[in-house]
Amino acid sequence: MTRRDAEAMPPSPGLNLATVWEAVADTVPSSLALIHGERRVSWREFGDRAGRLAAYMRGRGVGHGSNVALYLHNRPEYLEATFAAFKVRAATVNVNYRYREAELAYLFDNSDAVAVVFEAEFADRLESIRNELPMLRTFICVGAGSADLVPEWAVDYEQVVTEHEPMSPIERSGDDLWLLYTGGTTGLPKGVMWPHRSLLGSSGATFGVAKLPVPTTVEEVTDSARRIHELGKSVRVLPAAPLMHGTAALTSMAVLSAGGSVVTLTSPTFDAAELCRAVEDHRVSQMTIVGDAFARPIVAELERAAADGRPYDVSSLRVVLSSGVMWSQQVKADLHTWCGATLADALGSSEGIGFANAVARRGEDAPTARFRLGEHARVIDDDGNDVVPGSGKRGLLAVSGPIPVGYYKDPEKTAATFRTIDGAVWSVPGDFAIVEADGTVRLLGRGSACINTAGEKVYPEEVEEVLKLHPFVNDANVVGVADEKWGSAVVAVVSVSDAGSPPGEAELVAHTKDHLAGYKCPKRVVVVEQVRRGPNGKADYRWAAEVAARAVADGG
């Protein structure tokens, strides 16, 4: 489906997020919208600055059907630029700031980006590829410190904001799009097209904090924002992962739609100490993370501070939400030692949210990778029928309701993932699961990462979580390596604690055999200093496969 195809669909009810945020800014103008270190941005200022940037974009021809790339770290300008693009009915495109030149060129070209808001530190990379991208004509530089330091082919963000009057509100549609590019860990990144009506429709949990329904009119937006603030139920969320990651972006947009605040960290890389200070200083009530890769350092920092006699006050935390990778039971229990927050392990993807969830409260058992299906979710077989609970048969997770409308410029992939079943469209991105007799769902993993070893299917996430149950294993990636006997041999790449006596390869393999069928257990375990993950916490399986292949080749 192309963007033109999506926009040619009959309009359906729904609000554009720019219209929602404008109504919030008018209702609670003095409340904080954005917090970044010592910087505070009120809702009045948030709307004003976004309106000024929107005026510049519109003057450059950016409007309905345009795509604006955001090549930034977490900072207020990320959300201001999002607001500005939405104001002119353009879509934003998330850019992974770790991409190198060839990856960036692909993303800008594939997304048809006509403008980019970028961090000054990335100017050299853009300089090297911009002549390859004839559609990319507008460059807005953030954080240069002075307009004199901005490249001659770009404009200074603050100068743009200063020199333009705010754009007046316009009519918009709930069918306007937001583009969320997948990470591309198992293939080229793909742009998932989320209509604004689905973005707002998926924010029920945020409005549910105040026991309010998701608004469907501007009047309801105004009433909700006012009531939430009067009740003292305004959410202050800290996205620990980059805003270029779906969980961080979706949660932040939902909180803003309910008149809340988004707290961003100032460090360009994850800093658990800064995070804990921010929770304490800004009384953060909700936090989003990506599994153990974020939770483990947070627990370690809480333990360190307490041992030093200066414990953090994280009592304001009400919810910690994780999505994107599995979150192990032991790490949840460790976090509950330090806070009483509800730990919500949500099973979602770029192609949809609400597949399933696992909610853990202090004192409750929270088994790893066991979820309850979401309200609009099911597990289906190859024919689109529901998998019978307790049958032991694996199926594909599917979700309906407020979901994307397809992949940008990829009709074949759209047809394969967004399927019409029983008259409704379901998102089926390829995650396999088993439904137990009690109705719980055991996640197996993404089919694209599945390892076929001697005719048996092995899902990496299942083996990884067993490895991480070992007290000395910090992190693990599991991949398949070409093998004459097995076709693909299961190989684990792990990092281990340097305290005490680290386990050897034989011990780790034996550990997995206590929990898994023999064919699922690693034939080799490669120990590395640190398992590589993206800034969003997701596994880098390409890197793991290279490490595993080299180790197997060197070991004979």
PyMOL commands that set and color helices and strands:
alter all, ss='L'
color gray80, all
select helices_A, chain A and resi 3-8+17-27+43-59+76-87+101-111+120-132+147-149+157-163+196-201+204-208+218-230+246-257+272-282+292-307+329-336+411-417+447-449+460-467+505-513+518-520+541-555
alter helices_A, ss='H'
color red, helices_A
select strands_A, chain A and resi 32-36+39-42+67-71+91-94+115-119+138-142+155-156+177-181+191-195+236-239+261-264+286-289+319-323+342-349+352-360+370-373+377-380+394-399+406-407+418-421+424-427+431-435+440-446+451-453+456-458+473-483+487-496+524-527
alter strands_A, ss='S'
color yellow, strands_A
deselect
rebuild
show_as cartoon
